[in-house]
Amino acid sequence: MNKELNKLSFSSAAQPSVLDVNGLCSRWRVSKRTLYRMIDSGECPKPFKVGSTNRWLIRTIEEHEERLASSA
């Protein structure tokens, strides 16, 4: 039983549920400046703040990407 729990905790730890600015820039292959322009123009979902840093739920980004793919 303990081995199963350890495996489950490791699996969920390997998949982050949020992205920071660097993570989203890497995912979309854009610069930070381009990402901020996309946020300002509404092309990117608005982030939420954790302290002074911007974060996005991966679920929100995936939904946004699906909407973009289906409208293309």
Biotite code that builds the C-alpha atoms (Angstrom):
import biotite.structure as struc

atoms = struc.array([
    struc.Atom([0.000, 0.000, 0.000], chain_id="A", res_id=1, res_name="MET", atom_name="CA", element="C"),
    struc.Atom([2.772, 2.473, 0.883], chain_id="A", res_id=2, res_name="ASN", atom_name="CA", element="C"),
    struc.Atom([4.491, 1.858, -2.443], chain_id="A", res_id=3, res_name="LYS", atom_name="CA", element="C"),
    struc.Atom([1.264, 2.716, -4.278], chain_id="A", res_id=4, res_name="GLU", atom_name="CA", element="C"),
    struc.Atom([0.860, 5.944, -2.319], chain_id="A", res_id=5, res_name="LEU", atom_name="CA", element="C"),
    struc.Atom([4.459, 6.945, -2.999], chain_id="A", res_id=6, res_name="ASN", atom_name="CA", element="C"),
    struc.Atom([3.986, 6.269, -6.696], chain_id="A", res_id=7, res_name="LYS", atom_name="CA", element="C"),
    struc.Atom([0.802, 8.380, -6.756], chain_id="A", res_id=8, res_name="LEU", atom_name="CA", element="C"),
    struc.Atom([2.414, 11.286, -4.924], chain_id="A", res_id=9, res_name="SER", atom_name="CA", element="C"),
    struc.Atom([5.405, 11.197, -7.210], chain_id="A", res_id=10, res_name="PHE", atom_name="CA", element="C"),
    struc.Atom([3.204, 11.177, -10.316], chain_id="A", res_id=11, res_name="SER", atom_name="CA", element="C"),
    struc.Atom([1.206, 14.192, -9.225], chain_id="A", res_id=12, res_name="SER", atom_name="CA", element="C"),
    struc.Atom([4.376, 16.026, -8.160], chain_id="A", res_id=13, res_name="ALA", atom_name="CA", element="C"),
    struc.Atom([5.889, 15.479, -11.607], chain_id="A", res_id=14, res_name="ALA", atom_name="CA", element="C"),
    struc.Atom([3.001, 17.291, -13.304], chain_id="A", res_id=15, res_name="GLN", atom_name="CA", element="C"),
    struc.Atom([2.779, 20.920, -12.180], chain_id="A", res_id=16, res_name="PRO", atom_name="CA", element="C"),
    struc.Atom([-0.751, 22.296, -12.068], chain_id="A", res_id=17, res_name="SER", atom_name="CA", element="C"),
    struc.Atom([0.335, 25.896, -12.659], chain_id="A", res_id=18, res_name="VAL", atom_name="CA", element="C"),
    struc.Atom([2.676, 27.676, -15.030], chain_id="A", res_id=19, res_name="LEU", atom_name="CA", element="C"),
    struc.Atom([4.721, 30.769, -14.333], chain_id="A", res_id=20, res_name="ASP", atom_name="CA", element="C"),
    struc.Atom([5.773, 33.325, -16.950], chain_id="A", res_id=21, res_name="VAL", atom_name="CA", element="C"),
    struc.Atom([8.881, 31.375, -17.946], chain_id="A", res_id=22, res_name="ASN", atom_name="CA", element="C"),
    struc.Atom([6.924, 28.132, -18.226], chain_id="A", res_id=23, res_name="GLY", atom_name="CA", element="C"),
    struc.Atom([4.252, 29.661, -20.447], chain_id="A", res_id=24, res_name="LEU", atom_name="CA", element="C"),
    struc.Atom([6.857, 31.429, -22.599], chain_id="A", res_id=25, res_name="CYS", atom_name="CA", element="C"),
    struc.Atom([8.632, 28.104, -23.097], chain_id="A", res_id=26, res_name="SER", atom_name="CA", element="C"),
    struc.Atom([5.381, 26.295, -23.867], chain_id="A", res_id=27, res_name="ARG", atom_name="CA", element="C"),
    struc.Atom([4.345, 28.854, -26.504], chain_id="A", res_id=28, res_name="TRP", atom_name="CA", element="C"),
    struc.Atom([7.903, 29.698, -27.619], chain_id="A", res_id=29, res_name="ARG", atom_name="CA", element="C"),
    struc.Atom([7.466, 33.439, -27.176], chain_id="A", res_id=30, res_name="VAL", atom_name="CA", element="C"),
    struc.Atom([9.424, 36.089, -25.310], chain_id="A", res_id=31, res_name="SER", atom_name="CA", element="C"),
    struc.Atom([8.222, 37.565, -22.032], chain_id="A", res_id=32, res_name="LYS", atom_name="CA", element="C"),
    struc.Atom([7.461, 40.846, -23.774], chain_id="A", res_id=33, res_name="ARG", atom_name="CA", element="C"),
    struc.Atom([5.344, 39.068, -26.400], chain_id="A", res_id=34, res_name="THR", atom_name="CA", element="C"),
    struc.Atom([3.481, 37.178, -23.666], chain_id="A", res_id=35, res_name="LEU", atom_name="CA", element="C"),
    struc.Atom([2.667, 40.424, -21.851], chain_id="A", res_id=36, res_name="TYR", atom_name="CA", element="C"),
    struc.Atom([1.449, 41.946, -25.126], chain_id="A", res_id=37, res_name="ARG", atom_name="CA", element="C"),
    struc.Atom([-0.775, 38.888, -25.640], chain_id="A", res_id=38, res_name="MET", atom_name="CA", element="C"),
    struc.Atom([-2.204, 39.346, -22.133], chain_id="A", res_id=39, res_name="ILE", atom_name="CA", element="C"),
    struc.Atom([-2.857, 43.055, -22.752], chain_id="A", res_id=40, res_name="ASP", atom_name="CA", element="C"),
    struc.Atom([-4.571, 42.383, -26.086], chain_id="A", res_id=41, res_name="SER", atom_name="CA", element="C"),
    struc.Atom([-6.706, 39.522, -24.725], chain_id="A", res_id=42, res_name="GLY", atom_name="CA", element="C"),
    struc.Atom([-4.956, 36.826, -26.798], chain_id="A", res_id=43, res_name="GLU", atom_name="CA", element="C"),
    struc.Atom([-3.867, 35.102, -23.568], chain_id="A", res_id=44, res_name="CYS", atom_name="CA", element="C"),
    struc.Atom([-5.937, 34.389, -20.447], chain_id="A", res_id=45, res_name="PRO", atom_name="CA", element="C"),
    struc.Atom([-5.337, 36.769, -17.574], chain_id="A", res_id=46, res_name="LYS", atom_name="CA", element="C"),
    struc.Atom([-2.981, 35.350, -14.949], chain_id="A", res_id=47, res_name="PRO", atom_name="CA", element="C"),
    struc.Atom([-3.651, 35.200, -11.237], chain_id="A", res_id=48, res_name="PHE", atom_name="CA", element="C"),
    struc.Atom([-1.155, 36.591, -8.766], chain_id="A", res_id=49, res_name="LYS", atom_name="CA", element="C"),
    struc.Atom([0.816, 34.644, -6.197], chain_id="A", res_id=50, res_name="VAL", atom_name="CA", element="C"),
    struc.Atom([2.563, 37.389, -4.309], chain_id="A", res_id=51, res_name="GLY", atom_name="CA", element="C"),
    struc.Atom([4.021, 39.521, -7.076], chain_id="A", res_id=52, res_name="SER", atom_name="CA", element="C"),
    struc.Atom([4.316, 36.717, -9.643], chain_id="A", res_id=53, res_name="THR", atom_name="CA", element="C"),
    struc.Atom([1.904, 35.761, -12.410], chain_id="A", res_id=54, res_name="ASN", atom_name="CA", element="C"),
    struc.Atom([0.592, 32.206, -12.632], chain_id="A", res_id=55, res_name="ARG", atom_name="CA", element="C"),
    struc.Atom([-1.802, 30.322, -14.900], chain_id="A", res_id=56, res_name="TRP", atom_name="CA", element="C"),
    struc.Atom([-3.606, 27.084, -14.205], chain_id="A", res_id=57, res_name="LEU", atom_name="CA", element="C"),
    struc.Atom([-2.519, 24.520, -16.782], chain_id="A", res_id=58, res_name="ILE", atom_name="CA", element="C"),
    struc.Atom([-6.192, 23.623, -17.199], chain_id="A", res_id=59, res_name="ARG", atom_name="CA", element="C"),
    struc.Atom([-6.946, 27.231, -18.226], chain_id="A", res_id=60, res_name="THR", atom_name="CA", element="C"),
    struc.Atom([-4.079, 27.271, -20.747], chain_id="A", res_id=61, res_name="ILE", atom_name="CA", element="C"),
    struc.Atom([-5.096, 23.903, -22.216], chain_id="A", res_id=62, res_name="GLU", atom_name="CA", element="C"),
    struc.Atom([-8.705, 25.090, -22.610], chain_id="A", res_id=63, res_name="GLU", atom_name="CA", element="C"),
    struc.Atom([-7.473, 28.263, -24.303], chain_id="A", res_id=64, res_name="HIS", atom_name="CA", element="C"),
    struc.Atom([-5.270, 26.248, -26.670], chain_id="A", res_id=65, res_name="GLU", atom_name="CA", element="C"),
    struc.Atom([-8.209, 23.953, -27.516], chain_id="A", res_id=66, res_name="GLU", atom_name="CA", element="C"),
    struc.Atom([-10.410, 26.986, -28.318], chain_id="A", res_id=67, res_name="ARG", atom_name="CA", element="C"),
    struc.Atom([-7.693, 28.375, -30.582], chain_id="A", res_id=68, res_name="LEU", atom_name="CA", element="C"),
    struc.Atom([-7.252, 25.024, -32.344], chain_id="A", res_id=69, res_name="ALA", atom_name="CA", element="C"),
    struc.Atom([-10.977, 24.554, -32.913], chain_id="A", res_id=70, res_name="SER", atom_name="CA", element="C"),
    struc.Atom([-11.426, 28.056, -34.321], chain_id="A", res_id=71, res_name="SER", atom_name="CA", element="C"),
    struc.Atom([-8.570, 27.684, -36.811], chain_id="A", res_id=72, res_name="ALA", atom_name="CA", element="C"),
])
